[in-house]
């Protein structure tokens, strides 16, 4: 019996095996698709089409990216950081979830027949993405891709907004690319002729032209404003060359960097608009439009660019002061880091701030060798160190021939008489307790 039973089991096994082998292949469940990531290192081109707008392309160069679009004879350069922002969004963006397969007939129900955004990448990785309507819940945006052509995804709205910028967003709007610490010289002029040149020596930009200013250092504050406006402040817009009617050329700037690369900028008046200027730069294939305020920050005279501090006082060494005004003399001393009246030891407020402002005082015009008969000395200020040695001496003169709000200041070194703001003089007169 046992032998017959074993034979029966063997026959059953053979019959079942033959049936299994002769039956159709069993269907394997398909894994849920994943929204494809872009490898930004392989992408050499990104085509972007926004609903109801002209399409444009971001095309990689060996040293950057161009914005290729209709109406531009030469593609303007793109701001690399903004292109990288888009590529990072495409490479790191993930779907909120996979919804399921849809047919082409139902594309319109998800806004995919006229997509809000169409993006195609090219080069080492070709991929097309269609971004359609927002979901009824407002949670995300419906999307398709060319790898899973009929698989519907829901993308985060933040990701979609990162892909929705128009062509002009990507324009490089900086007049000159580069770092200020890499500038070896900068020149500014009008009508093609330079009126001043600053050249770097010992890590400081100083005048090398015109000859009377040769070797004099530049004002750090004015230089910061100029370089910020040139290297870091974006223009208002960029337009194709030849699309604006220009007036006369009003400014030209040339910047040379430590790697010997030179950038040139020329600024023109606009024939039909007094609030904006047109800028041609060797660093961009198009013309910038800048505001009047931007132009003012670039339009610097040699006098403005010059460091105009009258003197430099080591205020930490000043331990006493003598003030002579008319026929009165006042003496103040520093006690425990505070200034007091020598006679009654009453505190003097604001003296340290006034001494700091003395260092910041700038002359408003070139100094004169002598004063006219209308000038009158109104105050002398002498600073001494702890041993009675002289730290600094200045004298203030009033003069009705000066512009309102100015007075003369002179030093003992015979360098001349400097026209300066009289605000410091007025403040000192209010701080010093002279007899009435």
Phi and psi in degrees as a GROMACS rama.xvg file:
@    title "Ramachandran Plot"
@    xaxis  label "Phi"
@    yaxis  label "Psi"
@TYPE xy
-61.2707  -39.4383  UNK-2
-64.2412  -42.2862  UNK-3
-64.2246  -37.6828  UNK-4
-64.9497  -41.1468  UNK-5
-65.9383  -38.6687  UNK-6
-63.8363  -39.3679  UNK-7
-62.8677  -44.4727  UNK-8
-62.0818  -38.9619  UNK-9
-64.5452  -40.5225  UNK-10
-65.7408  -41.5949  UNK-11
-61.4106  -41.6582  UNK-12
-63.223  -41.9691  UNK-13
-64.1455  -43.8961  UNK-14
-63.8502  -43.3994  UNK-15
-65.6997  -40.2092  UNK-16
-64.4649  -42.0217  UNK-17
-63.6348  -37.8135  UNK-18
-65.5308  -41.577  UNK-19
-64.2182  -41.7932  UNK-20
-70.1387  -29.4105  UNK-21
-89.1898  -7.13184  UNK-22
-82.1821  160.035  UNK-23
-61.8676  156.111  UNK-24
-63.2935  134.368  UNK-25
-68.9831  135.647  UNK-26
-72.3888  131.318  UNK-27
-97.5075  131.061  UNK-28
-64.166  131.608  UNK-29
-78.0028  133.859  UNK-30
-66.5785  147.593  UNK-31
-64.2283  127.625  UNK-32
-67.4213  157.54  UNK-33
-119.266  140.03  UNK-34
-59.6025  125.681  UNK-35
-71.1065  140.549  UNK-36
-93.5451  146.862  UNK-37
-95.1654  132.31  UNK-38
-88.5215  100.502  UNK-39
-62.4339  -21.0723  UNK-40
-71.5449  -23.0426  UNK-41
-93.6067  -14.1908  UNK-42
-82.7938  124.236  UNK-43
-110.766  -5.7651  UNK-44
-156.411  139.388  UNK-45
-131.058  118.244  UNK-46
-98.193  128.852  UNK-47
-124.216  127.427  UNK-48
-124.312  119.078  UNK-49
-102.516  145.199  UNK-50
-56.0656  128.978  UNK-51
65.2609  21.8019  UNK-52
-131.976  159.411  UNK-53
-68.5188  144.523  UNK-54
-75.0335  156.172  UNK-55
-145.025  166.793  UNK-56
-131.244  143.45  UNK-57
-104.569  116.828  UNK-58
-118.237  127.886  UNK-59
-74.5576  136.155  UNK-60
-108.909  176.169  UNK-61
-65.0728  -29.1339  UNK-62
-123.005  21.0334  UNK-63
162.414  -153.245  UNK-64
-134.817  150.982  UNK-65
-115.774  153.456  UNK-66
-105.185  106.508  UNK-67
-97.2887  127.217  UNK-68
-157.218  166.182  UNK-69
-69.1164  138.295  UNK-70
94.3119  -2.80426  UNK-71
-112.295  117.701  UNK-72
-66.1558  -37.3481  UNK-73
-124.087  129.577  UNK-74
-68.7853  124.287  UNK-75
-69.4258  157.011  UNK-76
-75.1987  144.172  UNK-77
-94.4331  154.98  UNK-78
-77.7338  115.427  UNK-79
-57.674  -40.097  UNK-80
-61.4725  -34.8178  UNK-81
-73.718  -35.9803  UNK-82
-66.0379  -42.1079  UNK-83
-62.785  -34.482  UNK-84
-60.4993  -44.334  UNK-85
-64.7836  -46.6106  UNK-86
-64.0279  -37.9033  UNK-87
-64.7852  -37.9712  UNK-88
-63.4727  -41.0666  UNK-89
-70.8265  -30.5929  UNK-90
-86.0803  -24.3166  UNK-91
-108.007  -12.638  UNK-92
-69.163  139.3  UNK-93
-127.194  151.62  UNK-94
-73.6856  147.17  UNK-95
-64.4715  -39.8973  UNK-96
-171.379  162.833  UNK-97
-91.1805  132.505  UNK-98
-96.8191  -46.8904  UNK-99
149.013  -179.637  UNK-100
-83.7866  144.734  UNK-101
-132.707  161.247  UNK-102
-97.1661  162.579  UNK-103
-62.3925  -28.7416  UNK-104
-63.4663  -25.9463  UNK-105
-98.2896  6.39965  UNK-106
-56.6872  -39.9457  UNK-107
-63.5125  -28.8341  UNK-108
-67.5128  -16.0723  UNK-109
-116.424  11.1093  UNK-110
71.3108  23.2006  UNK-111
-100.507  -7.6411  UNK-112
-75.3527  -32.1912  UNK-113
-127.427  79.3479  UNK-114
-63.7112  146.581  UNK-115
-62.1272  -39.6394  UNK-116
-142.283  136.648  UNK-117
-122.161  123.334  UNK-118
-124.495  130.434  UNK-119
-126.769  128.741  UNK-120
-101.999  147.757  UNK-121
-138.706  168.945  UNK-122
112.949  -122.643  UNK-123
-79.0445  -12.4588  UNK-124
-141.242  116.443  UNK-125
-103.355  123.957  UNK-126
-153.515  135.034  UNK-127
-117.427  136.62  UNK-128
-126.27  134.83  UNK-129
-113.084  124.378  UNK-130
-114.768  120.607  UNK-131
-106.374  -132.593  UNK-132
-81.5715  161.327  UNK-133
-76.2939  143.593  UNK-134
-65.7724  151.752  UNK-135
-54.5849  -31.2976  UNK-136
-78.0519  -13.4336  UNK-137
78.6888  7.31387  UNK-138
-71.2668  -38.1009  UNK-139
-161.513  -163.378  UNK-140
-126.409  135.405  UNK-141
-70.6379  142.961  UNK-142
-151.594  149.181  UNK-143
-125.817  161.939  UNK-144
-141.401  160.911  UNK-145
-76.3882  -10.1285  UNK-146
-82.4225  -37.1999  UNK-147
-123.832  80.0078  UNK-148
-60.7143  -28.6295  UNK-149
-117.98  15.5179  UNK-150
-93.6253  120.937  UNK-151
-91.9296  131.445  UNK-152
-120.881  163.146  UNK-153
-117.198  118.956  UNK-154
-102.411  151.182  UNK-155
-64.5398  139.294  UNK-156
-65.154  -29.0167  UNK-157
-63.9908  -43.8027  UNK-158
-60.5939  -41.9416  UNK-159
-63.9864  -43.3134  UNK-160
-62.758  -31.1113  UNK-161
-68.6699  -17.3767  UNK-162
-103.073  -0.549094  UNK-163
-102.592  13.9113  UNK-164
-77.3646  142.311  UNK-165
-77.0321  176.861  UNK-166
-58.6683  -42.9688  UNK-167
-65.0077  -20.7786  UNK-168
-62.154  -32.6033  UNK-169
-86.3963  -8.44292  UNK-170
-59.0288  139.75  UNK-171
-81.3238  105.79  UNK-172
-96.6608  7.42448  UNK-173
-82.8869  132.644  UNK-174
-62.4878  -39.6035  UNK-175
-138.069  126.978  UNK-176
-84.5892  144.104  UNK-177
142.757  174.645  UNK-178
-106.923  142.409  UNK-179
-64.6886  -33.3134  UNK-180
-74.6104  -7.26656  UNK-181
-99.6897  2.401  UNK-182
-77.6938  128.013  UNK-183
-97.8252  -25.7685  UNK-184
-160.085  154.11  UNK-185
-144.784  133.516  UNK-186
-127.105  146.324  UNK-187
-133.052  140.267  UNK-188
-156.428  -176.163  UNK-189
-137.835  142.158  UNK-190
64.7896  25.2416  UNK-191
87.5469  -13.7248  UNK-192
-102.555  135.744  UNK-193
-79.6953  142.625  UNK-194
-106.668  -18.8163  UNK-195
-157.845  154.543  UNK-196
-137.921  133.915  UNK-197
-109.675  134.7  UNK-198
-126.334  139.522  UNK-199
-80.3362  130.588  UNK-200
-145.202  127.617  UNK-201
53.0378  45.7343  UNK-202
62.6086  23.737  UNK-203
-136.289  138.314  UNK-204
-87.9231  121.326  UNK-205
-129.583  162.02  UNK-206
-68.0713  133.124  UNK-207
-115.381  -9.93916  UNK-208
-156.67  139.015  UNK-209
-75.3001  165.635  UNK-210
-55.5395  -41.9675  UNK-211
-61.761  -22.3068  UNK-212
-101.196  2.71081  UNK-213
-55.4302  127.286  UNK-214
89.3912  -12.8223  UNK-215
-78.163  135.865  UNK-216
-73.2507  156.644  UNK-217
-84.4671  154.14  UNK-218
-69.5979  122.413  UNK-219
-63.237  -38.4037  UNK-220
-65.5212  -47.9034  UNK-221
-66.874  -36.2988  UNK-222
-66.0618  -40.5743  UNK-223
-60.4576  -43.2018  UNK-224
-63.1459  -45.2077  UNK-225
-62.2495  -49.0331  UNK-226
-68.8091  -35.3112  UNK-227
-62.347  -43.5341  UNK-228
-67.3853  -28.1459  UNK-229
-87.6202  -40.6141  UNK-230
-105.159  -26.0087  UNK-231
-121.806  -22.564  UNK-232
-88.3584  120.024  UNK-233
-72.9649  152.866  UNK-234
-70.9265  167.918  UNK-235
-70.6673  -38.5761  UNK-236
-162.88  171.487  UNK-237
-130.723  132.508  UNK-238
-128.407  155.86  UNK-239
-60.8728  146.323  UNK-240
-59.4166  138.292  UNK-241
86.1472  4.32694  UNK-242
-93.3271  -10.879  UNK-243
-120.548  138.623  UNK-244
-82.2667  121.499  UNK-245
-100.19  152.933  UNK-246
-95.6518  -144.413  UNK-247
-76.1474  153.667  UNK-248
-74.0665  131.376  UNK-249
-116.333  -13.29  UNK-250
-161.545  142.449  UNK-251
-136.857  138.455  UNK-252
-130.24  139.523  UNK-253
-130.274  127.867  UNK-254
-121.399  126.935  UNK-255
-114.325  131.858  UNK-256
-99.6824  169.367  UNK-257
-63.6403  -21.7241  UNK-258
-88.2004  12.8188  UNK-259
75.7628  1.09906  UNK-260
-73.4509  137.383  UNK-261
-120.578  131.912  UNK-262
-113.208  137.362  UNK-263
-121.845  138.534  UNK-264
-128.672  133.783  UNK-265
-129.067  133.045  UNK-266
-116.295  134.733  UNK-267
-123.952  151.8  UNK-268
-71.7776  151.112  UNK-269
-93.6894  132.542  UNK-270
-62.6425  -33.0098  UNK-271
-116.555  15.5285  UNK-272
-152.449  115.593  UNK-273
-88.5716  -6.18058  UNK-274
-94.1652  -7.20331  UNK-275
-135.961  160.18  UNK-276
-127.816  154.72  UNK-277
-103.764  136.056  UNK-278
-122.72  127.133  UNK-279
-104.646  127.388  UNK-280
-127.104  141.394  UNK-281
-67.5985  -10.2673  UNK-282
-96.5827  3.29856  UNK-283
-146.316  142.334  UNK-284
-93.5425  70.362  UNK-285
167.977  -179.004  UNK-286
-115.982  132.563  UNK-287
-80.7925  151.404  UNK-288
-114.68  123.561  UNK-289
-121.687  158.392  UNK-290
-79.5778  166.43  UNK-291
-61.6402  -37.7698  UNK-292
-66.0176  -39.4436  UNK-293
-62.0981  -41.9993  UNK-294
-61.9513  -42.2644  UNK-295
-61.0477  -34.4942  UNK-296
-72.8821  -18.712  UNK-297
-93.8856  -27.2058  UNK-298
-84.3982  82.5918  UNK-299
-109.891  125.784  UNK-300
-77.4534  161.193  UNK-301
-59.1137  -38.9128  UNK-302
-62.262  -40.3265  UNK-303
-65.1335  -38.6815  UNK-304
-76.8007  -12.9239  UNK-305
-78.8272  139.83  UNK-306
-70.5665  116.081  UNK-307
-113.402  17.6658  UNK-308
-61.8053  132.561  UNK-309
-74.3455  -40.9396  UNK-310
-151.637  165.05  UNK-311
-126.35  113.829  UNK-312
-109.498  131.226  UNK-313
-79.3395  87.2953  UNK-314
-62.0814  -24.9766  UNK-315
-67.0639  -19.2054  UNK-316
-89.8303  -9.07399  UNK-317
-81.1904  118.288  UNK-318
-117.722  -9.14201  UNK-319
-153.178  157.761  UNK-320
-140.172  144.851  UNK-321
-123.417  128.865  UNK-322
-119.757  128.723  UNK-323
-117.81  120.121  UNK-324
-135.793  116.031  UNK-325
62.826  -125.631  UNK-326
-102.595  17.5614  UNK-327
-111.541  144.97  UNK-328
-124.786  136.861  UNK-329
-128.285  141.43  UNK-330
-125.396  129.433  UNK-331
-120.908  148.161  UNK-332
-130.675  157.421  UNK-333
-97.0562  125.515  UNK-334
-131.153  120.318  UNK-335
53.9949  43.5482  UNK-336
69.8181  8.72516  UNK-337
-120.795  148.913  UNK-338
-90.392  136.572  UNK-339
-135.149  158.914  UNK-340
-71.0765  128.537  UNK-341
-61.7779  -33.3384  UNK-342
-78.4698  -52.739  UNK-343
-110.432  2.29903  UNK-344
62.9798  17.5806  UNK-345
-74.4562  142.931  UNK-346
-66.2367  146.471  UNK-347
-111.504  117.19  UNK-348
-91.6966  142.426  UNK-349
82.9838  4.93176  UNK-350
-67.1893  -44.7903  UNK-351
-59.8322  -39.5792  UNK-352
-65.1896  -39.2241  UNK-353
-65.838  -37.5088  UNK-354
-67.6978  -36.3684  UNK-355
-64.1327  -41.7107  UNK-356
-67.4622  -25.9609  UNK-357
-62.4181  -39.0223  UNK-358
-68.5558  -30.3808  UNK-359
-86.523  -7.62276  UNK-360
-64.1475  130.272  UNK-361
-119.11  143.206  UNK-362
-79.4064  142.852  UNK-363
-92.1534  -10.5778  UNK-364
-157.142  171.331  UNK-365
-62.4651  141.052  UNK-366
-65.5127  153.297  UNK-367
-103.032  150.257  UNK-368
-76.983  -28.2113  UNK-369
-146.902  163.905  UNK-370
-105.227  156.019  UNK-371
-79.0466  172.686  UNK-372
-68.072  -15.9502  UNK-373
-81.2416  -12.9193  UNK-374
-77.8888  144.979  UNK-375
-140.468  130.18  UNK-376
-70.0629  129.447  UNK-377
-116.603  -20.3506  UNK-378
-160.835  142.777  UNK-379
-118.439  138.371  UNK-380
-128.948  122.711  UNK-381
-124.086  130.697  UNK-382
-111.113  135.662  UNK-383
-123.062  154.943  UNK-384
-86.5364  -173.336  UNK-385
-65.4773  -19.3366  UNK-386
-104.008  8.77084  UNK-387
87.2635  3.12758  UNK-388
-75.0103  147.523  UNK-389
-75.0362  128.806  UNK-390
-96.6528  -43.1895  UNK-391
-162.654  154.746  UNK-392
-141.391  131.75  UNK-393
-137.395  151.318  UNK-394
-129.113  139.228  UNK-395
-108.689  139.934  UNK-396
-129.667  135.061  UNK-397
-88.4484  154.792  UNK-398
-161.067  114.707  UNK-399
-63.7293  -16.4621  UNK-400
-80.0841  -12.4145  UNK-401
-78.5806  156.506  UNK-402
-59.1224  152.865  UNK-403
-56.447  138.731  UNK-404
86.4249  9.00562  UNK-405
-123.57  155.904  UNK-406
-142.326  171.713  UNK-407
-93.3356  145.461  UNK-408
-130.533  136.519  UNK-409
-131.663  156.375  UNK-410
-114.024  174.226  UNK-411
-83.6535  -6.53395  UNK-412
-82.8315  0.23532  UNK-413
73.6694  19.0998  UNK-414
-75.653  -9.75817  UNK-415
122.166  -170.599  UNK-416
-113.568  123.267  UNK-417
-103.403  127.327  UNK-418
-77.6946  119.612  UNK-419
-132.31  168.065  UNK-420
-64.5492  139.391  UNK-421
-88.972  9.11917  UNK-422
-64.7606  -39.9756  UNK-423
-64.6634  -41.8771  UNK-424
-58.9359  -46.2259  UNK-425
-62.7072  -40.1217  UNK-426
-66.8023  -41.3315  UNK-427
-62.5983  -40.9958  UNK-428
-62.7328  -30.3147  UNK-429
-80.163  -24.4275  UNK-430
-86.7531  -30.295  UNK-431
-86.2249  120.051  UNK-432
-80.8677  70.3256  UNK-433
-77.864  158.455  UNK-434
-67.9472  145.592  UNK-435
